[in-house]
Amino acid sequence: MSSIRRSWLLLIATLVLLVGCSPNSNTVDSGPYRSDSTGPTEVTLKVLYVNADGFAFRNEQGELTGVTVDIMHEFVRWFERYHAARINLNFVEEENWSVFYQRIRNASGGVFGLGNVTITEARRQELQFSPPYMTNVAVLISPAETAELTSFDEFPQVFTGLQPMAFAGTLHETRIKQLRDRYQPDAEVRAATSNPEIIEAVASGHYYSYIDAYNYWRAVAGGAAIRHHSIADDPGETFGIIMPLDNDWAPLLTAFFAAEGGFTLTERYREIMHEHLGENLANLLLEAAR
């Protein structure tokens, strides 16, 4: 065998090995089934999350905290009060929201996802949802120097020169494409992978997008130069914790949300919302849920 051929074979073998060992290879996430965890035992549930200020983030001490993280801890405390099993939570960050969603969809057993996923009937065909933990308001944003949109008839003029931007596979993308198709049919929707990316791009003066109300509030509080167009507010959607279809912990999570008259009606839930989102934003979202 020639030295050149040996070199090529060695290179190919190395690439195959690297791909197989890559953390991005098609490894299916899995966790223990409840049916296999009866009696006195200790189990570790896997929780994937997408970093989001106020919901799942590292504080100044490096601790993972936030609204959805605290809700999972409250679920564990509730469960352990009534069962002999002890539960540990293994939190794993996924930076890309679309990959996060696919990982939960393809997972098996005791795997949970924290990504502020909107509950829809279409998604129920491929995922399980917890009961809603929050009602969301979707808001349309543009650069701060943009005039306020007071009528959709003004959209072509107000948004002239701006490019649409959205997360792929989200309801925000659907909203943006509806606006694009009606008012800017030739515009290309730029794909985004994170809320900070969207906010930075919009503040740069070249894009518009839909984001969740809590992301808008936090961005403005941080000094982002963006404008909210209230005429385009889309309220009423709800967020749920997501799970693979075969996760048999789902009925217990549902029971937790129903306990004590409803978890989202408890003082503890209000404390969590106010602690992580601030009084004004928490009150806005709590009011939206009524």
N, C-alpha and C positions, 0 to 999 in steps of 0.2 A: 504494500500500500504506500502510495506516495506521501511525502510529508505534508503537501498541500491538502490532500484529501483527509489525512489524519487531523489536521488543524481544523478543517471545516466540521468534521464529525464531533470533535471536542467542543467547538463553539456551539453547535446545535444542542449537544447534551447539556451543556452549562445553562443555556437559555431555557430549556425544558425544566431543569431543576429549579431555576430561579422563579419561573412562573408558578410551578407547583408549590413552592414554599412561600409565595407572596401572600401577605395578609389580605390582599384584595381578590384572592382566588375564590371560587364558588363554594365556600364553606357554609353549610346550613347552620344557622343558630338554633340551639335547642335548650330546653330546660326540663326539669322533672315534672311529670304529670301528677296531679293531685291524687288520682286513683292509685298511684304507686307510692304515695307518701302518707298513708293512714297510720294512726297510732303514734306513740312517742317517737319522734324522729327529728332530724334537722335537715332542712333542704335549702338550696340556694337557687333563687329565681333570677333569671337574666333580664335586665332592663336596659334596652337601648334608648338613647336620648340624643336629640339634636340640641346643641347649645343655644339657649335663648334667654336673654336677660329677663330676670323676674320669674322664669319658669323652670329652667334647668341650667344652672351656671355655677362657676366656682367663685366663692366670695374671697375677700382679702386674705383670709386664713387658708385658702386653697381647698376649702370644704365644698362639696357639691350640695347645692341647696336650691330653693325655688318652689313655686306653687305646686308643680306636678311632682317634684321629688318629695316634698312634704306629704302630699296626698298618698303616695306609695308607702311612706313610713307610717302614716296613720292607718292605712289598710293592714299593714303587718301587725301593728299594736292591737287593732281590733280582732284580727284573726287569732292571735296568740292568747287573748283573754278567754276564748271559747274552745280552743283546741290544744292538744298536747304537743303538737309540732312546733318547732322553732324555725323561723324563716330568716334567711340572710338575703340581702339584695346585692347583686353584682351589677353595678352600673357601668355601661360601656358606651362611649361617645361615638356617634357617627356624624361626620361633618356635612355630608351631602344629604339633603332631605329626601330626594328621590331614591337614593340608595337605601336610606333608612326605611322608607316605606316598603321597598321590595324585600328587604331583609326580614321584616316582620311578616310580610305576606308569605314568604317561603319558609319561615321558621316552623318549629314543632314544639309542642309542650309548653312548659312554663316560661314563656318569653313575653315581655311586655314592651310597649313602645310609647315614649313620651316625645311628641313632636307637634303638639297643638294641631291635631288632624281633625278636619271638619267631618262630622258624621253625615254620610249620604247613603241612600239606598244602594247605589251602584257599588260603593266601597264595601257595604255589608255582604256583598257576594264573594268577596275575597279576604275579608278580615272580620274579626269580632271587635266590638266596641264596648267600653264601659258605658254606664249612664253618663250623660253630659256633666263635665266638671266646670264648664264656663260657657256663657253665651258671648259670642264675638260680634264686633261691628267691623266690617271691612271698609277701608277709607281709600279714596283716590288721592294721590299726592303728585305734585309737580315741583319744579324749582320755585324758590321763594319769590322770585321776581315775576312769575306768571300772574296774570290778572285772575281774579276769582271767577270761577265758572258759575254763572247764575242761570244759564239755560243750556241744554245740550245742543241747541241750534248754534250756539257760539263755539262749540268744541273745535271745529276746523281752524278758527281764527285764534282762539286762546292757546291751543296746543300746537300751533304751527311751528315747524322746526324741531319738535320733540319726538323722540323715538320711544315706542312702548317697550316695557321690560317686565319680566315675570318669572316666577318659579315654574319649571315644567311640571305638568301633571297636577296642578293645584286649581282650586276654584278661582284663585286670583288670576291665573293664566286664562281661564275661561272668560272672566270679566274683561280682562284687557283685550282679548281677541275679539270680543263682541264690540267693544269701542273701536278697535282698529278696523274691523271689517266694515263698520258703518261709516266711519269718518276718515280713515286713513288706509284704504284698501291696499295700497302699494307698500305700506310700511312693514318692515321685518321686526318681529318681536325678539328682542335680545334675551337670551336665557340667563337666569341668575341661579346661584347656588346657596346664597345666604341673605338674610335681611340686611346686615351691615353693608353688603355689596350693593343692594338695591338703594338703600338710603344714600350711600356715598355717590352712586351714579346719578340719582335724581338731584341731589344737592349740587352736583357739578354743573348743572344747567342744560343737560342734553336729553334727559329721559323723563318719563312719567310711569307710574306703576300703581298697583293696589297693594296695600299692606294691612295688617291687623291694627286695630285702634291702639292697642297697648304698645306696639312697636313705634307708631307715630308719636305718641305721647313721650316715650322715653327718648326718641331721637330729638324732638324739639327741646326737651329738658337738657339734652346734651349739647345744644347749640346748632343742630343741623338746620341748614337754610332750605327748608321745604315748606310747601303750602298744602293745606288740606282743603279739598273741595267738597263741602258738606252736602251739596245737591246730589252727589253720587254715592253717599253712604249706603251700605248694604247690610242692614242688621238682621239678626235672627238666626244665624247659623250657630251651631254648638260644637264644642270640642270634646273628644273622648280619648281615653287611653286605648291604644290598639293592641290586639293580640292575634296570633294565628288562629285559624278556624278550629284547630283541634286542641286549643288550650282549655283544659277542663277546670282551670281556676276561675274562669269567667263568671260562673254563677255565684261564687263567693265574693268576687269584686262587686257584682251587682247587689248582693245582700249587704255589703258594707255601705254602699251608697244609699241604701234604703233604711238602714238602721237609725234609730233615735229620731224618727220623723223625717229623715233625709239629711245626708251629710252636708250638702251645700246650703242647708238652712241652719246649720249649727254655728255657735259662736266661734268654735275652733276654726271652721272654714273661713269666716270673716277675718279672723286674726291672721291666717295664712295669707289671704289676699292683700290685706293692708300692709303686712310686714314686707312683702316682696314687690308689690306694685305701687305702693304709696296710696294715701287716702283718696286723692281726687280720681285717679284712674280706677282704683278698686271700687269706689262708689259708682262710677259710670258703668262698669261691667256688672256689678251687682244689680243695679237698676235695670240694665238691659235684660236681665234674666227673669224679671218679674212678669 
